[in-house]
Amino acid sequence: MKDVADVLLNLLDIEQLEVDLFRGDGSGGETPTRIFGGQVIAQALAAAYRTVPDRLCHSLHAYFIRPGDPKIPVIYSVDRARDGGSFTTRRVVAIQHGKQILNMSASFHVEEEGWDYQHPMPDAPGPDGLENRAAQRARLAEHIPEKYRPDFLRERPIEVREVAPRDMMEPEPTGDENHLWFRMEAAEGQGPQMQHCLLAYASDMNLLGSSLRPHGLTWFKGNVMTASLDHAMWFHGPAQFQDWHLYTMDAPFTGGARGFNRGAIYHQDGRLIASVAQEGLMRPRRERS
């Protein structure tokens, strides 16, 4: 796992071109045909962090505007909207081919004392004994067209274990609740900013799939076109992504060719680390005559 983990860490170690101008590699993420949404969010957050050295992000709000092209780099332009006594605000625009592919606002907060309360972590089976996604995909590989099989089976840096995985090929309609455990062992030793970037990257994994569950849909069936439209994330505390985290998701609404998805990320010790919300496109694919 070290080699693929290094690829992801390098993707998030963006290059500074000028004051408030950065460049990130577009290739090497989760998908070969377009840039994974979590990758663009994580690189945009990394760019913002380069201009905010002394406080951590507490929230970000992003809109996906165009699909990212993995064949060329992404340019990130950071606008220093405000540097306040307690809060810092940044706006980041991601650009390819001279056009915006994402814009994001992020807010950073000094550490302060206050009241503490959280919802308890759901009672879900732990990661031990659950099948990891790599083993699940190896079992299904013979059902994947040969030209897609290498990407389907390639190693990935984040280990994922779903609590109740569905049949990817012939899914039955089921409830919208969707739980998985994930971690990246190579995150150990990374600073708090990189930990946040890694968690932001991972937060786009499986989230939109919650909307598909009640309708018996998956990407593999080919009868639905999906795309993330926006992504919001709130960090409630520092992350240690080398440890297991429970990602508990649901989708309270689908309609108008869109699905609304929510997520909560808990550390294995029960602490609520982050909350996530996303709306995604769910457009029926028409049968070709």
Secondary structure as GFF3:
##gff-version 3
##sequence-region A 1 289
A	DSSP	alpha_helix	2	12	.	.	.	ID=ss1
A	DSSP	beta_strand	15	18	.	.	.	ID=ss2
A	DSSP	beta_strand	21	24	.	.	.	ID=ss3
A	DSSP	alpha_helix	37	49	.	.	.	ID=ss4
A	DSSP	beta_strand	56	64	.	.	.	ID=ss5
A	DSSP	beta_strand	74	83	.	.	.	ID=ss6
A	DSSP	beta_strand	87	96	.	.	.	ID=ss7
A	DSSP	beta_strand	99	109	.	.	.	ID=ss8
A	DSSP	alpha_helix	133	140	.	.	.	ID=ss9
A	DSSP	three_ten_helix	141	143	.	.	.	ID=ss10
A	DSSP	three_ten_helix	146	148	.	.	.	ID=ss11
A	DSSP	alpha_helix	149	153	.	.	.	ID=ss12
A	DSSP	beta_strand	159	162	.	.	.	ID=ss13
A	DSSP	beta_strand	178	183	.	.	.	ID=ss14
A	DSSP	three_ten_helix	185	187	.	.	.	ID=ss15
A	DSSP	alpha_helix	192	202	.	.	.	ID=ss16
A	DSSP	alpha_helix	209	212	.	.	.	ID=ss17
A	DSSP	three_ten_helix	213	215	.	.	.	ID=ss18
A	DSSP	three_ten_helix	219	221	.	.	.	ID=ss19
A	DSSP	beta_strand	224	228	.	.	.	ID=ss20
A	DSSP	beta_strand	230	235	.	.	.	ID=ss21
A	DSSP	beta_strand	245	255	.	.	.	ID=ss22
A	DSSP	beta_strand	258	267	.	.	.	ID=ss23
A	DSSP	beta_strand	272	284	.	.	.	ID=ss24
###
